Amino acid sequence: MAQKITKWQRFMLKNWIIQFFRFIYLNIKIMLVVAKGHGGTR
């Protein structure tokens, strides 16, 4: 079990990071669109 990280594990790790950034990016985009569309809800 003390072997190096397999390609699959490394791929999953990278994929998780990419998904995480995509999620944040989409959230910011949606927030900006909503803020513009409603002229600020606060």
C-alpha positions in Angstrom: 0.0 0.0 0.0 3.1 2.2 0.2 3.2 2.6 -3.6 3.2 5.9 -5.5 0.0 7.6 -6.4 -1.5 5.9 -9.4 -2.4 7.8 -12.6 -6.1 7.2 -11.7 -5.8 8.8 -8.3 -3.8 11.7 -9.7 -6.4 12.2 -12.4 -9.2 12.1 -9.8 -7.3 14.6 -7.6 -6.8 17.0 -10.5 -10.4 16.5 -11.6 -11.7 17.3 -8.1 -9.6 20.5 -8.1 -10.9 21.5 -11.6 -14.5 20.8 -10.5 -14.0 22.9 -7.4 -12.7 25.9 -9.4 -15.4 25.5 -12.0 -18.0 25.5 -9.2 -16.6 28.7 -7.7 -16.3 30.3 -11.1 -19.9 29.5 -12.0 -21.1 30.8 -8.6 -19.3 34.1 -9.1 -20.7 34.4 -12.6 -24.2 33.7 -11.5 -23.9 36.2 -8.6 -22.6 38.9 -11.0 -25.5 38.2 -13.4 -28.1 38.3 -10.6 -26.6 41.5 -9.1 -26.7 43.2 -12.5 -30.1 41.9 -13.4 -31.8 43.0 -10.2 -29.6 46.1 -9.8 -28.5 44.9 -6.4 -31.0 43.0 -4.2 -29.9 44.6 -1.0 
